[in-house]
Amino acid sequence: MEWLPQRNAFCNSHNVPRPQLPLRNIAHWNAVLQGSVSSDDALHHERAYVAPGYFYMPVCDEPDDRALVELSSLASTADWLLVPSLRRSDRRRRDDIIAVPFMKAAFFRSSRNVDLALRTAVGASQYKSIVRLTRKAEAACTIEIHRLSNVAEDNRILRDFAGLQAMNVAKYGHAKNLYTSDVLRMLARSSEGEKYFVKLDYDKSSNTPLAGSLSYADDHRGVFTKLVRGLDHDRIPRGLNLYIADYYQMYRFADRLGFADICLGRGAIDAKARVGAIHIVDLDNWLIPVNTRRAQAMQEFAKSRHGD
């Protein structure tokens, strides 16, 4: 897949005309550098052309040989071709590929029976707790789930979700907000808009938006992916756990759509395991030299990342 809408979103959020920019200016590469001893190294100022997926997809498919040739041509003026967020593999199609360790991603696999699979994954006690917390959340909140393409002109929904997502960005100190209202509207109007689902939880008494999440239903790959979430922690009533409730609610929603493979995205692996996402995959970013003379430095950086 070309992921053209995601390419446009990447360019918009990074304020570039095409997906080519210094490595350290890429939000997810910058996150890797936090706390790294080489964060100021000239290596990370070299320019990379970012391949489809554009970090908007938590786990991307490995490109075939033909695609790599085409991508290398597109990256002809860059120092590197960066192929993001691939499942780690011992197999290398080309000797010049440098696999830089990235993050982990977590999957919940329902086998089309959400409750049985969840109980098996977390145990009876934790399963009962998840169901109880979800019922409590549903009693306190009005829940809306919209296909993003249907709300392209709905300022309330886009504004409310973007605001909640911005709180998440601020809480965790992310370099960029990749889902501003402008990006959401762009995705909603795109050919991919019908694959995105935005979920919002409103306080029943005040109609205040408390939590939101954005998901992507990929029929081609058979994976339902939770992309990002945001919570207004200051307004969520004490005793409500909308974080856990959201996962269980979206498991059931994905099941109704026919998905048994649910990706909960990258990071926070321990928390995701507690809600049944016990299938963990390691991810690498591929760096392929184009015009760089610093391939050895990248090899050394990749080795240093294996110790993280």
C-alpha positions in Angstrom: 0.0 0.0 0.0 1.2 3.5 -0.7 -0.4 5.1 2.4 -0.8 8.4 0.6 -3.2 9.9 3.3 -0.7 9.0 6.0 2.1 10.5 3.9 0.2 13.8 3.7 -0.5 13.7 7.5 3.3 13.1 8.1 4.2 16.0 5.9 1.6 18.3 7.5 2.6 17.4 11.1 6.3 17.8 10.3 5.8 20.9 8.1 7.7 19.5 5.1 6.6 19.3 1.4 7.8 15.7 1.1 8.7 13.0 3.7 12.4 13.9 3.8 14.0 15.7 6.7 16.8 15.5 9.2 16.6 12.3 11.3 16.4 14.2 14.6 13.4 16.3 13.3 11.3 13.1 12.9 9.1 12.8 15.9 9.6 9.1 16.5 13.3 9.2 15.8 13.7 12.1 18.3 11.9 9.9 20.8 14.5 7.2 20.3 17.2 9.7 20.9 15.9 10.9 24.3 18.6 10.1 26.8 21.0 8.7 24.2 24.6 9.6 24.5 24.7 10.3 20.7 21.7 12.6 20.6 23.9 15.5 19.5 25.9 13.5 17.0 26.1 14.8 13.4 24.7 11.5 12.3 21.2 12.4 13.5 21.3 15.7 11.5 21.6 13.7 8.2 18.5 13.7 6.0 16.3 10.7 5.7 13.5 9.9 3.3 10.7 8.2 5.2 9.0 5.2 3.5 5.3 4.4 3.6 3.8 3.8 7.0 5.4 7.1 8.0 5.2 6.1 11.7 1.4 6.6 11.5 1.1 2.8 11.3 2.5 1.1 14.5 3.6 -2.0 12.6 4.4 -1.8 8.9 4.9 -4.5 6.2 8.4 -5.2 5.0 8.7 -3.9 1.4 9.7 -6.3 -1.3 12.8 -5.9 -3.5 10.9 -3.9 -6.2 9.5 -1.5 -3.6 13.0 -1.0 -2.1 14.4 -0.1 -5.5 11.5 2.4 -6.1 12.0 3.9 -2.6 15.7 4.2 -3.0 15.0 6.2 -6.2 12.7 8.5 -4.3 15.4 9.0 -1.6 18.0 9.9 -4.2 18.7 13.3 -2.7 18.7 12.1 0.9 21.4 10.6 3.0 19.3 7.7 4.1 16.1 5.8 3.2 14.3 5.1 6.5 11.8 2.2 6.4 9.9 2.5 9.7 8.5 0.2 12.4 9.1 -3.3 10.9 8.9 -6.6 12.8 12.3 -7.7 13.8 13.7 -10.5 11.6 17.1 -12.2 11.4 16.6 -12.3 7.6 18.1 -9.5 5.6 17.2 -8.9 2.0 20.2 -6.6 1.4 23.6 -6.4 3.1 23.4 -2.6 3.3 20.3 -2.6 5.6 21.0 -1.4 9.1 18.3 -2.5 11.5 18.1 0.1 14.3 16.1 -1.2 17.3 12.9 0.8 17.8 10.1 -0.2 20.2 7.8 -3.1 21.0 4.2 -3.5 19.9 1.4 -5.5 21.6 -1.4 -7.5 20.1 -4.6 -9.0 21.6 -5.8 -12.0 19.6 -9.5 -12.8 20.3 -10.0 -15.9 18.1 -13.4 -14.3 17.6 -14.4 -14.9 21.2 -13.3 -11.7 23.1 -14.4 -12.7 26.6 -12.9 -16.2 26.5 -9.6 -14.9 25.0 -9.4 -12.1 27.5 -10.1 -14.4 30.5 -7.4 -16.8 29.2 -4.9 -14.0 28.7 -5.3 -12.2 32.1 -6.9 -14.7 34.4 -10.4 -14.8 35.9 -9.8 -12.2 38.6 -8.4 -9.5 36.2 -11.0 -10.3 33.6 -13.8 -9.7 36.1 -12.1 -6.4 37.2 -12.0 -5.3 33.5 -15.7 -6.0 33.0 -16.6 -4.3 36.3 -14.6 -1.2 35.4 -16.1 -1.1 32.0 -19.7 -1.3 33.3 -18.9 1.5 35.7 -17.5 3.6 32.9 -20.6 3.0 30.7 -22.9 4.0 33.6 -21.0 7.3 33.9 -20.3 8.2 30.3 -22.1 8.6 27.0 -20.0 6.8 24.4 -19.8 7.8 20.8 -18.0 5.8 18.1 -17.8 7.5 14.6 -16.3 6.5 11.3 -14.0 9.4 10.7 -15.2 9.9 7.1 -18.6 10.6 8.5 -17.5 13.5 10.8 -15.1 15.3 8.4 -17.2 18.5 8.8 -18.2 17.9 12.5 -16.2 20.5 14.3 -17.3 19.3 17.8 -16.0 15.8 17.4 -12.7 16.7 15.7 -12.1 19.5 18.2 -12.9 17.3 21.2 -10.7 14.5 20.1 -7.8 16.8 19.1 -8.0 18.5 22.5 -7.8 15.2 24.4 -5.0 14.0 22.2 -3.1 17.2 22.8 -3.3 16.5 26.6 -1.7 13.1 25.9 1.1 14.8 24.0 1.7 17.2 26.8 1.6 14.5 29.5 4.2 12.3 27.9 6.3 15.1 26.4 6.0 14.0 22.8 7.9 16.1 20.3 4.9 16.7 18.1 1.1 16.2 18.0 0.6 14.0 15.0 -3.2 14.2 15.3 -4.1 17.9 15.3 -7.6 18.8 14.2 -6.2 19.7 10.8 -4.6 16.3 10.4 -7.8 14.6 11.5 -9.8 16.5 9.0 -7.3 15.7 6.3 -7.5 11.9 7.1 -11.3 12.1 7.4 -11.6 13.6 3.9 -9.1 11.1 2.4 -9.6 7.8 0.6 -8.7 6.1 4.0 -11.3 8.1 6.0 -13.8 5.3 6.3 -11.1 3.0 7.9 -10.6 5.3 10.9 -12.9 5.2 13.9 -12.9 7.9 16.6 -14.3 7.1 20.0 -15.3 9.7 22.6 -16.4 9.3 26.2 -18.5 12.2 27.5 -19.5 12.7 31.1 -23.3 12.1 31.3 -23.9 14.9 33.8 -21.9 17.7 32.1 -21.3 16.4 28.6 -17.6 17.2 29.1 -15.3 15.1 26.9 -13.3 12.9 29.2 -11.5 10.4 26.9 -11.0 9.6 23.3 -9.2 7.1 21.1 -8.5 6.7 17.4 -8.4 3.3 15.6 -7.8 2.0 12.1 -9.5 -1.0 10.6 -7.3 -2.6 8.0 -9.4 -5.1 6.1 -6.4 -5.8 3.7 -4.1 -7.0 6.5 -6.9 -8.2 8.8 -5.7 -6.1 11.7 -7.6 -3.6 13.8 -5.2 -1.1 15.3 -5.6 1.3 18.2 -3.5 4.3 17.2 -3.7 7.0 19.8 -5.7 8.0 22.9 -6.2 11.0 25.1 -7.7 11.5 28.6 -8.5 14.6 30.6 -7.2 13.2 33.9 -8.2 16.3 35.8 -11.9 15.9 34.9 -12.3 12.1 35.1 -14.3 11.4 38.3 -12.4 9.4 40.9 -12.9 5.7 40.6 -13.4 5.7 36.8 -10.8 3.9 34.8 -11.6 4.9 31.2 -8.1 3.6 30.1 -9.0 0.0 30.8 -12.7 0.4 29.7 -11.6 1.7 26.3 -9.6 -1.4 25.5 -12.4 -3.8 26.4 -15.0 -1.7 24.5 -12.9 -1.5 21.4 -12.1 -5.2 21.6 -15.8 -5.8 21.3 -16.2 -3.2 18.6 -13.4 -4.7 16.5 -15.0 -8.2 17.0 -18.3 -6.9 15.6 -16.4 -5.7 12.6 -14.9 -9.1 12.1 -11.4 -8.6 13.4 -9.7 -11.1 15.6 -6.2 -9.5 15.5 -6.0 -6.3 17.4 -2.9 -4.2 17.6 -2.6 -1.9 20.7 0.3 0.0 19.2 3.8 0.7 20.4 5.0 1.2 24.0 3.5 0.8 27.4 3.8 -3.0 27.0 3.2 -3.9 30.7 0.0 -1.9 30.8 -1.2 -3.4 27.6 -0.4 -7.0 28.8 -2.7 -6.3 31.8 -5.6 -5.9 29.3 -4.8 -9.1 27.4 -2.3 -7.9 24.8 0.2 -10.6 25.5 1.5 -11.1 22.0 4.6 -8.9 21.8 6.7 -8.1 18.7 10.0 -6.3 18.6 10.3 -3.5 16.0 13.2 -2.1 14.0 13.6 0.9 11.8 15.6 0.1 8.7 18.2 2.6 7.6 19.5 2.1 4.1 22.5 4.3 3.0 21.9 6.5 -0.1 24.4 9.4 0.0 25.7 9.1 3.5 29.3 8.5 4.5 28.4 7.6 8.0 27.1 4.1 7.6 29.6 2.8 10.2 28.4 5.4 12.7 24.8 4.2 12.1 25.9 0.6 12.7 27.5 1.6 16.0 24.3 3.5 17.0 22.2 0.4 16.2 24.5 -1.7 18.3 24.2 0.7 21.2 20.4 0.5 20.9 20.5 -3.3 21.4 21.6 -2.5 25.0 18.5 -0.3 25.8 
